């Protein structure tokens, strides 16, 4: 019985690892359809390196709602941050504000790979 239980646990862990890895794999984003790439990190983080052409709108700023309010809700937006967590928060807030076409590209390195945009500094 203990062997069977260990086998089941090992199978579950293997499936979980496979699903987790495939979820992290970068996708290719067709940039011809993108209205803007938005870096949702702080201005200080943005200054250390960001995707070329990205707009900086800090999701943790009190002005986030007013800044996204200036954008076309029918646009196609790619969001990224350091790890993808804040981009997910921004995505949820933007959806609540009426945006429909949003992509969380994850962290800036993954976003660079997915979009083909280089990481630059100012």
N, C-alpha and C positions, 0 to 999 in steps of 0.2 A: 504494500500500500504506500509506504514511504517513497519507494522508487517511482511509482506511478505519479504521485504528487510532485516529486522533483522534476519528472519529465514534463508534466503539464506546466509547471512554473517556468521551466526553461523554454518551452514553446511560446508561452505568453511573452516572455522577455524578448525573444528573438523577433516575434511579430511586432512588438512595440518599438524595437530598435529600427526595424525596417521602415515602419510607418514614419517614425520620427525623422529618419534620414531623408526620406523622400519629401517630407514637408519642408525641409530646410534647403532642398536643391533649388538653385536659382532658375528662374524661368526667363525666357527672352521676351522683352517688352518691345512692341512695335512703336518706336518713337514718332513715327509719322502721324499717329493718332493721338499723341499726348499734347494737351494744352499747356501744362506746366509740371515741372518736377519741384516738389516742395520738401525742403529739409526742415523738419519740425523741432530740431534741437535749438539750444540757446545760441545767441549771437556769438558768444565766446567759442562755443564748440564749432560753429559754422566757420569761423575765422581760421581754425586750425586745419581745415580741409573739408571740402564739400564737392558735390558733383558739379561739373562745369554747366553753367546756365541755371542752376537751381535757385529757387526763391527761398529765403529764410523766413518762416513764420513759426515762431516758438509756441508749441502747443501748451507749454506751462505758463505762458504770459497771460496777463489779464486782458490783453488786446487781441487774443487769438480769434475770438468770435467776430469782432469787428473787422479784422484783417481778412478772414475767409468770406465775410459778408461782401467784400469788394470783388470776389471772384464770380465767374459765370457758373451757376449750378449745373449747367448742361455740359461743362467742359470735362475733359478726360485728364485726371491727375494721378501722378505717381508720388507717393509719400515715402520718406525714409527717415531714419534717425541713427542712433548708434547700434542698436540691437534689433529694432523692429517693434519694441514695446510701445514707445511713445507714438510711433507711426500708427499703431493699432488704436490708440486712444484718440488720435487726431481723426482717423478714419471714422470711428464711431461718432464723434462730434460733428464731422462734416456730413455724414449720412443723416443725422438728426436735423441738420440745417438744410436738407433737401438735395444734397449732392448724390449722384447715382453711380458715376463711373470713376471709382477710386481703386488704386492698387497699393497695397502695403508691400513695398519692395524690400523691407527688412532693414538691416544695417547698411551703412554707406558702402562698404566693400561689396556686399551682395547686390546692392542697387547699381553700383558701377558696372558689375558684370552683366546684370540683367538688361540694363539700358544701353550699354556700350559707351557711356559717358565717362571721361576720365575724372579722377579726383584732383582738384586744384586748390590752391590757397590764394588769398588776396594779399 
